[in-house]
Amino acid sequence: MIEPMAVTVHDGLVSAAMVSELFDAIHQPVYHFGQKSNPEDPFGFWIANIPRELISGDNPIAALWRLVDTQIAHGQCEIERMYVNAYTYGDCPTIHVDHHEPGHYTVLYYANEEWDTKWSGETVFYNPERDEIVKAVVPRPGRIAVFDGRVPHVAREPNRIATVVRYTIAIKLTMKSANI
């Protein structure tokens, strides 16, 4: 069950084989630069939208959705949007919320095949006033973080010693109307 105003972390739901399959699926030249978390942000970041037709069928993206739907959302949500974020050293993400209304949730799947904690890249969650950190999630391969879209958060870019791009698959969910 997805809890309002909560941040939960799920390890071990995604097999090592699926981690590799998902990495291969998103490690493609389909990204565009300029996405912003807040319209007033001076800098953008890399993003690739995932087409709806990839969310069904026999592919790693569809398998991830089925896992999230059955193991985390328990059939109570539908996908609003799905995309891949890609951050590199020097990107400037800012604190934001994904939604202002209740009933909207974000699932972040950490999509790198490997990650060293020395590389930074955490997702940092804040209190409503945005002046205290309440949780930081290390981007471990295969990890899934789930949170209410109203929780302020920011992706931290990898630091200078990171030799890889930090990838997350973001799944924006809306509670089905019967469950609100």
HUQUIHU-V149376 format. One record per pair of residues at least 24 apart in sequence whose ideal C-beta (glycine too) atoms are under 10 Angstrom apart, sorted by the first residue. I is the first residue (numbers start at 0). J is the second residue. If there is no record, write none. Layout:
i=I j=J
i=I j=J
//
This chain:
i=0 j=71
i=0 j=72
i=0 j=73
i=0 j=75
i=0 j=178
i=1 j=67
i=1 j=71
i=1 j=72
i=1 j=73
i=1 j=75
i=1 j=76
i=1 j=102
i=1 j=104
i=1 j=105
i=1 j=106
i=1 j=145
i=1 j=146
i=1 j=147
i=1 j=172
i=1 j=174
i=1 j=178
i=2 j=104
i=2 j=145
i=2 j=146
i=2 j=147
i=3 j=101
i=3 j=102
i=3 j=104
i=3 j=147
i=3 j=149
i=3 j=150
i=3 j=174
i=4 j=101
i=4 j=127
i=4 j=146
i=4 j=147
i=4 j=149
i=4 j=150
i=5 j=104
i=5 j=134
i=5 j=145
i=5 j=146
i=5 j=147
i=5 j=150
i=6 j=105
i=6 j=122
i=6 j=124
i=6 j=133
i=6 j=134
i=6 j=135
i=6 j=136
i=6 j=144
i=6 j=145
i=6 j=146
i=6 j=147
i=6 j=150
i=6 j=152
i=7 j=71
i=7 j=134
i=7 j=136
i=7 j=143
i=7 j=144
i=7 j=145
i=7 j=146
i=8 j=107
i=8 j=109
i=8 j=122
i=8 j=134
i=8 j=136
i=8 j=137
i=8 j=139
i=8 j=142
i=8 j=143
i=8 j=144
i=8 j=145
i=8 j=146
i=9 j=66
i=9 j=67
i=9 j=70
i=9 j=71
i=9 j=106
i=9 j=108
i=9 j=141
i=9 j=142
i=9 j=143
i=9 j=144
i=9 j=145
i=10 j=139
i=10 j=140
i=10 j=141
i=10 j=142
i=10 j=143
i=11 j=141
i=11 j=142
i=11 j=143
i=12 j=63
i=12 j=66
i=12 j=67
i=12 j=70
i=12 j=71
i=12 j=108
i=12 j=141
i=12 j=142
i=12 j=143
i=13 j=59
i=13 j=62
i=13 j=63
i=13 j=66
i=13 j=67
i=13 j=70
i=13 j=108
i=13 j=109
i=13 j=110
i=13 j=140
i=13 j=141
i=13 j=142
i=13 j=143
i=14 j=62
i=14 j=66
i=14 j=141
i=15 j=112
i=15 j=140
i=15 j=141
i=16 j=59
i=17 j=59
i=17 j=62
i=17 j=63
i=17 j=66
i=17 j=141
i=18 j=59
i=18 j=108
i=18 j=109
i=18 j=110
i=18 j=111
i=18 j=112
i=18 j=113
i=18 j=139
i=18 j=140
i=18 j=141
i=18 j=142
i=19 j=59
i=19 j=112
i=19 j=140
i=19 j=141
i=20 j=58
i=20 j=59
i=20 j=60
i=20 j=62
i=20 j=63
i=21 j=58
i=21 j=59
i=21 j=60
i=21 j=62
i=21 j=63
i=21 j=83
i=21 j=108
i=21 j=110
i=21 j=111
i=21 j=112
i=21 j=140
i=21 j=141
i=21 j=166
i=21 j=168
i=22 j=59
i=22 j=110
i=22 j=111
i=22 j=112
i=22 j=113
i=22 j=140
i=22 j=141
i=22 j=166
i=23 j=59
i=23 j=112
i=24 j=49
i=24 j=53
i=24 j=58
i=24 j=59
i=24 j=60
i=24 j=61
i=24 j=62
i=24 j=63
i=24 j=83
i=24 j=110
i=24 j=168
i=25 j=49
i=25 j=59
i=25 j=60
i=25 j=82
i=25 j=83
i=25 j=84
i=25 j=85
i=25 j=108
i=25 j=110
i=25 j=111
i=25 j=164
i=25 j=166
i=25 j=167
i=25 j=168
i=26 j=83
i=26 j=85
i=26 j=110
i=26 j=111
i=26 j=112
i=26 j=164
i=26 j=166
i=27 j=83
i=29 j=83
i=30 j=82
i=30 j=83
i=30 j=84
i=30 j=85
i=30 j=164
i=30 j=166
i=32 j=85
i=32 j=90
i=34 j=82
i=34 j=84
i=34 j=85
i=35 j=92
i=35 j=93
i=35 j=95
i=36 j=84
i=36 j=92
i=36 j=93
i=36 j=94
i=36 j=95
i=36 j=96
i=36 j=97
i=36 j=152
i=36 j=153
i=36 j=154
i=37 j=92
i=37 j=93
i=37 j=94
i=37 j=95
i=37 j=96
i=39 j=93
i=40 j=91
i=40 j=92
i=40 j=93
i=40 j=95
i=41 j=91
i=41 j=93
i=42 j=89
i=42 j=90
i=42 j=91
i=42 j=92
i=42 j=93
i=43 j=90
i=43 j=91
i=43 j=92
i=44 j=84
i=44 j=85
i=44 j=86
i=44 j=87
i=44 j=90
i=44 j=91
i=44 j=92
i=44 j=154
i=44 j=156
i=45 j=83
i=45 j=84
i=45 j=85
i=45 j=86
i=45 j=87
i=45 j=90
i=45 j=164
i=45 j=166
i=46 j=82
i=46 j=83
i=46 j=84
i=46 j=85
i=46 j=169
i=47 j=82
i=47 j=83
i=47 j=84
i=47 j=85
i=47 j=166
i=47 j=168
i=48 j=80
i=48 j=81
i=48 j=82
i=48 j=83
i=49 j=78
i=49 j=80
i=49 j=81
i=49 j=82
i=49 j=83
i=49 j=168
i=49 j=169
i=49 j=170
i=50 j=81
i=51 j=78
i=51 j=80
i=51 j=81
i=53 j=81
i=54 j=78
i=54 j=81
i=54 j=170
i=59 j=110
i=59 j=168
i=60 j=108
i=60 j=168
i=60 j=170
i=63 j=106
i=63 j=108
i=63 j=110
i=63 j=143
i=63 j=168
i=63 j=170
i=64 j=106
i=64 j=108
i=64 j=168
i=64 j=170
i=66 j=108
i=66 j=143
i=67 j=106
i=67 j=108
i=67 j=143
i=67 j=145
i=67 j=168
i=67 j=170
i=67 j=172
i=68 j=106
i=68 j=170
i=68 j=172
i=70 j=143
i=71 j=104
i=71 j=106
i=71 j=143
i=71 j=145
i=71 j=170
i=71 j=172
i=72 j=104
i=72 j=106
i=72 j=145
i=72 j=170
i=72 j=172
i=72 j=174
i=72 j=175
i=72 j=178
i=73 j=178
i=74 j=175
i=74 j=178
i=75 j=104
i=75 j=172
i=75 j=174
i=75 j=175
i=75 j=177
i=75 j=178
i=75 j=179
i=76 j=102
i=76 j=103
i=76 j=104
i=76 j=106
i=76 j=170
i=76 j=171
i=76 j=172
i=76 j=173
i=76 j=174
i=76 j=175
i=76 j=178
i=77 j=172
i=77 j=173
i=77 j=174
i=77 j=175
i=77 j=176
i=78 j=106
i=78 j=170
i=78 j=171
i=78 j=172
i=78 j=173
i=79 j=103
i=79 j=104
i=79 j=105
i=79 j=148
i=79 j=170
i=79 j=171
i=79 j=172
i=79 j=173
i=80 j=105
i=80 j=169
i=80 j=170
i=80 j=171
i=80 j=172
i=80 j=173
i=81 j=106
i=81 j=108
i=81 j=168
i=81 j=169
i=81 j=170
i=81 j=171
i=81 j=172
i=82 j=167
i=82 j=168
i=82 j=169
i=82 j=170
i=82 j=171
i=83 j=108
i=83 j=110
i=83 j=166
i=83 j=167
i=83 j=168
i=83 j=169
i=84 j=110
i=84 j=154
i=84 j=164
i=84 j=165
i=84 j=166
i=84 j=167
i=84 j=168
i=84 j=169
i=85 j=110
i=85 j=164
i=85 j=165
i=85 j=166
i=85 j=167
i=86 j=120
i=86 j=138
i=86 j=154
i=86 j=155
i=86 j=156
i=86 j=157
i=86 j=161
i=86 j=164
i=86 j=165
i=86 j=166
i=86 j=167
i=87 j=156
i=87 j=157
i=87 j=161
i=87 j=163
i=87 j=164
i=87 j=165
i=88 j=118
i=88 j=119
i=88 j=120
i=88 j=156
i=88 j=157
i=88 j=158
i=88 j=159
i=88 j=160
i=88 j=161
i=88 j=162
i=88 j=164
i=88 j=165
i=89 j=156
i=89 j=157
i=89 j=158
i=89 j=159
i=90 j=154
i=90 j=155
i=90 j=156
i=90 j=157
i=90 j=164
i=90 j=165
i=91 j=153
i=91 j=156
i=92 j=122
i=92 j=123
i=92 j=152
i=92 j=153
i=92 j=154
i=92 j=155
i=92 j=156
i=93 j=153
i=93 j=154
i=94 j=123
i=94 j=124
i=94 j=125
i=94 j=129
i=94 j=130
i=94 j=151
i=94 j=152
i=94 j=153
i=95 j=129
i=95 j=151
i=95 j=152
i=95 j=153
i=95 j=154
i=96 j=125
i=96 j=127
i=96 j=129
i=96 j=146
i=96 j=147
i=96 j=148
i=96 j=149
i=96 j=150
i=96 j=151
i=96 j=152
i=97 j=146
i=97 j=147
i=97 j=148
i=97 j=149
i=97 j=150
i=97 j=151
i=97 j=152
i=97 j=169
i=97 j=171
i=97 j=172
i=98 j=147
i=98 j=148
i=98 j=149
i=98 j=150
i=98 j=171
i=98 j=172
i=98 j=173
i=99 j=148
i=99 j=149
i=100 j=148
i=100 j=149
i=100 j=173
i=100 j=179
i=101 j=147
i=101 j=148
i=101 j=149
i=101 j=174
i=101 j=179
i=102 j=147
i=102 j=148
i=102 j=149
i=102 j=172
i=102 j=173
i=102 j=174
i=102 j=175
i=102 j=176
i=102 j=178
i=102 j=179
i=103 j=147
i=103 j=148
i=103 j=149
i=103 j=171
i=103 j=172
i=103 j=173
i=103 j=174
i=104 j=145
i=104 j=146
i=104 j=147
i=104 j=148
i=104 j=149
i=104 j=150
i=104 j=170
i=104 j=171
i=104 j=172
i=104 j=173
i=104 j=174
i=105 j=144
i=105 j=145
i=105 j=146
i=105 j=147
i=105 j=148
i=105 j=149
i=105 j=150
i=105 j=152
i=105 j=167
i=105 j=169
i=105 j=170
i=105 j=171
i=105 j=172
i=106 j=143
i=106 j=144
i=106 j=145
i=106 j=146
i=106 j=167
i=106 j=168
i=106 j=169
i=106 j=170
i=106 j=171
i=106 j=172
i=107 j=136
i=107 j=138
i=107 j=142
i=107 j=143
i=107 j=144
i=107 j=145
i=107 j=146
i=107 j=152
i=107 j=154
i=107 j=167
i=107 j=168
i=107 j=169
i=107 j=170
i=108 j=138
i=108 j=140
i=108 j=141
i=108 j=142
i=108 j=143
i=108 j=144
i=108 j=145
i=108 j=166
i=108 j=167
i=108 j=168
i=108 j=169
i=108 j=170
i=109 j=136
i=109 j=137
i=109 j=138
i=109 j=139
i=109 j=140
i=109 j=141
i=109 j=142
i=109 j=143
i=109 j=144
i=109 j=165
i=109 j=166
i=109 j=167
i=109 j=168
i=110 j=138
i=110 j=140
i=110 j=141
i=110 j=142
i=110 j=164
i=110 j=165
i=110 j=166
i=110 j=167
i=110 j=168
i=111 j=138
i=111 j=139
i=111 j=140
i=111 j=141
i=111 j=142
i=111 j=157
i=111 j=161
i=111 j=163
i=111 j=164
i=111 j=165
i=111 j=166
i=111 j=167
i=112 j=140
i=112 j=141
i=112 j=163
i=112 j=166
i=113 j=139
i=113 j=140
i=113 j=163
i=114 j=138
i=114 j=139
i=114 j=140
i=114 j=141
i=114 j=142
i=114 j=157
i=114 j=161
i=114 j=163
i=114 j=165
i=114 j=166
i=115 j=157
i=115 j=160
i=115 j=161
i=115 j=162
i=115 j=163
i=117 j=157
i=117 j=158
i=117 j=160
i=117 j=161
i=118 j=155
i=118 j=156
i=118 j=157
i=118 j=158
i=118 j=159
i=118 j=160
i=118 j=161
i=118 j=162
i=118 j=163
i=118 j=165
i=119 j=155
i=119 j=156
i=119 j=157
i=119 j=158
i=119 j=159
i=119 j=160
i=119 j=161
i=119 j=165
i=120 j=154
i=120 j=155
i=120 j=156
i=120 j=157
i=120 j=158
i=120 j=161
i=120 j=163
i=120 j=164
i=120 j=165
i=120 j=166
i=120 j=167
i=121 j=153
i=121 j=154
i=121 j=155
i=121 j=165
i=122 j=146
i=122 j=152
i=122 j=153
i=122 j=154
i=122 j=155
i=122 j=165
i=122 j=167
i=123 j=151
i=123 j=152
i=123 j=153
i=123 j=154
i=123 j=155
i=124 j=150
i=124 j=151
i=124 j=152
i=124 j=153
i=125 j=150
i=125 j=151
i=125 j=152
i=125 j=153
i=126 j=150
i=126 j=151
i=127 j=151
i=129 j=153
i=138 j=165
i=138 j=166
i=138 j=167
i=140 j=166
i=142 j=167
i=143 j=167
i=143 j=168
i=143 j=170
i=145 j=170
i=145 j=172
i=148 j=172
i=148 j=173
//
